[in-house]
Amino acid sequence: MAAKRERGPSTASQSQVDVEQIGRRVKMLDDRLDNLDSIVTSLVHRVMEKPLSLEITCPNCSQTFEVNITSNIRLRGKT
């Protein structure tokens, strides 16, 4: 038989701890997404200025792929 859970102060404090932990994890995820956004933004700015070569290694077969990214769009303000 499954044991019955007691409802009381310990359950309420455990719930509060769980909510705080979820809050910390959401903040950590938000910080990681902000960092990823900064990286992607800087990559896009670089691509817009000049060609970019990206090397990616497959984690399964260790084969290296080279991706060349270029742009034909002129940035505003530059002549």
N, C-alpha and C positions, 0 to 999 in steps of 0.2 A: 504494500500500500504506500501511496505517496504521502509524505509527511505534510501536515498542514503548516502553512506559513503564518507566523504570528504577526498581527498588525499592531504597531506601536511606535514608540519613539525611535527604535533602531531602524525600522523600515523607512520612516520619514527621513532620518538623517542619511540613510543609504540612497534614497531617491535624490536627495539634495546633492550628494557626492556624484551620483551618476549624471545629473544635469550639469554640474560644474565641469565634469570631465568631457561631456559632449560639447559644452561651450568652448573649452580649450582646444578640442580637436577641430571644431569649425573655424576658430581663429587661425589655427595652424594651416588648415586647408586654404583659407582666404589669403594668408601670407604667401603660400606656395603659388597660388594662382596669380597673385600680383607679380611675383618674381618671374613666372613664366610669361606673363604679359609684357614685362620689360624686355625680356630676352627676344621675344618675337618682334616687338616694336623696333628694337635696335637692328635686328636682322633685316627687317623690311626696309629700314632707312639705308642700310648698307647696300642691299640689292638695288635700290633705286639709284644709288650713286655709281656703282660699278659692278661688274660681273662677280659672282661668288661661286666658289667650288666647294662642295660639301662631300666629305667622305663618310660613309656609314658602313659599319661592320656588322654583319648578321650574327646575332648571338647564338644561333643554332649551328651554322656551317662555317662560321668565321670568314666568309667571303666578303671582300671589300667592294662596295659600290661607290662610284663617284657620280655626283649629281651636279651639273653646271646650271646655275640660275642666272638669267640675264633679264634686263628690262629695257624696253624701248620708250618708256614714259619719262618725260622731262619733269624734274621737280620745279615747283613754282619758285620764283625769285632768283633762279640761276639762269644765266645766259650762256 
